[in-house]
Amino acid sequence: MDIRIGHGYDVHALADGLRLVLGGIEIAHTKGCIAHSDGDVAIHAICDALLGALALGDIGKLFPDSSDEFKDIDSKILLRRVADMISERGYAISNVDCTIAMQRPRLRPHIDSMRAALADVMGIGIDRVSVKATTTEHLGFEGREEGVSATAVVLLIKQ
């Protein structure tokens, strides 16, 4: 059996008055991500994990922030494109595990909606998508509410 594991990581600074989009959904908050796209760190980390599993580079290589084509783009579009690339190469997404780190807002009430949105975009069952949230106990840039980070791990299986 040919299996591949990928890992991804993304960070964005937060600023007042911007939209906060995480895991494919918009969350009401006073701050949002400073980014060329919608700044969805969860999706960006998942994209990097998927791309890394097949040694296809990273999200910045495929969707550069220097391109007007990707200005303010919904990151779900990027994730769909990456999922299609995985499928075109004969692999299936077995599972995705993503952790988002930020102090506020509390993300627990939004986890199930994120899982559903991500599963839908990738074309896999919700039981194959894990999203977890953590604070950093007021430590680091996440704890000071200066930014948000996400990590992701994926498993791909050759069909």
N, C-alpha and C positions, 0 to 999 in steps of 0.2 A: 504494500500500500504506500502510495506517495502522499505524504502529508507535509505541510509547510506551516511554520509558525512565524508570525510577524508581530512587531512591537512598534507603537507609535506614541508620540508625545507632542503636545502643542501648548502654547502659552499666548495669552493676549492681555494687554493692559486694559484696565477699566477706566471709564470716564463718565462723568455726570451727563444725563440727558440722552444717552444712546440706547438703542435696543439691545436687550440681552437675549440672545438666541443660543440655546444649549440642547444638544441631542435632537435637533430638528424641530424644536418648539420654541415659541417666544414666551418668556417669563417676565412678569411684571416686576420691575425693580428700578431704583433710581439711577443705576449705573448700567452701562453696556460696554461691549468690547470695541476697542479701537482697532479697526481692521480694514483691509482692502475689500474683503467679501463681507458676509454678515458676521464673521468672527466666531463661528461655532467651533470652539476648541474641541468638543467631543467628536464631532464629525471629522475635523481635521486630523485628530489623533487616530481615529479609525481608518481613515483613508491612508495615512502613512503606514499603519500596521498592515493593511491589505496589500499595498504596493510593496512594502518591504518583504513580505512573505514570498513574493515572486521576483524579488530583486529588480523591480521596475522603477526604482528611483523614489522620489517623494512628491508630496503635493505641490511644493514650490517649483519643481521641475516641470510637472504636467500643467499646472494652473498658476503661472507666475503672477505675482502681485504687481508686476510692471505692465500687465496687459489690461487694456480697457475692457476686453471681453469678459473679464472676471470681476470688474468693479461692482460692488454691492450684490454679487451673485448669491443666491440661496445655496448654502452649502449642501443641501440635499441633492441638488443637481450634480455637484461634484462627486458625491458619494455614489449616486446612480451610475455615473460614467465609470468610476473605479470598479464597482461591482460588475458592470458589463465587461470590463477588461479581464476580470478574474474568470468570468464564465467563458469568454472567448478563448481563453487559454486552457480550457478544459478542467477548471477547478470549481469546486463548490465551497461556499462559506459554511463551515461546520458550526462555529460559534464565535461570538464577539464578547469581550469583557472590557468595559470602560469604567474608569474612575475619574470623577471630576472633583477638583479641590478648590473650594472658595469658602470664605467665611460667611457671607450673606449673599443672597437670601438662602434660607433653608430649602434644599432641593428635594427632600423626601416626598413632598406632595406631588412632584412632577415626574418622578422616576418612571411610573407605569406609562405615562404619555410619551416620554422619551423612548422607552423600549418599543412601544407600538410604532412610533414614527420611524425609528431606525430600521426595525424589522421590515416594515412596508417598503421602504426605499431599497433595501438590499434584497428583497424578495425571499426572505427566510422567515421561519416561525419565530414568534415572540419568545418562545422557550429557548431560543438559541442566542438571545441578546440579553446581556447583563449590563446594567448601568448602576453604578454605586456613587455616592457622594460622601465627601468628607470635608471637615474644616481642618485647619492647621493649628487650632488652639491659639489663634491670634499671632502665630509665628510666621515669619517670612512675608513675601509680597502678597500671597493669598490672604494670610491672616490680617494684614494691614488694609485689606480690601483695595489694593492697588492693581490686582490682576487675578486671573483665573487660569488654572492649568488642567490638563487632562492627559491621562495615559490610556492606552488601549493595547490589548493583546488579541490576536485572532488565530484561528486554526483553519487552514484550508485543506481540502481533500481532493485529490485527482479523481475525476469521474471516469 
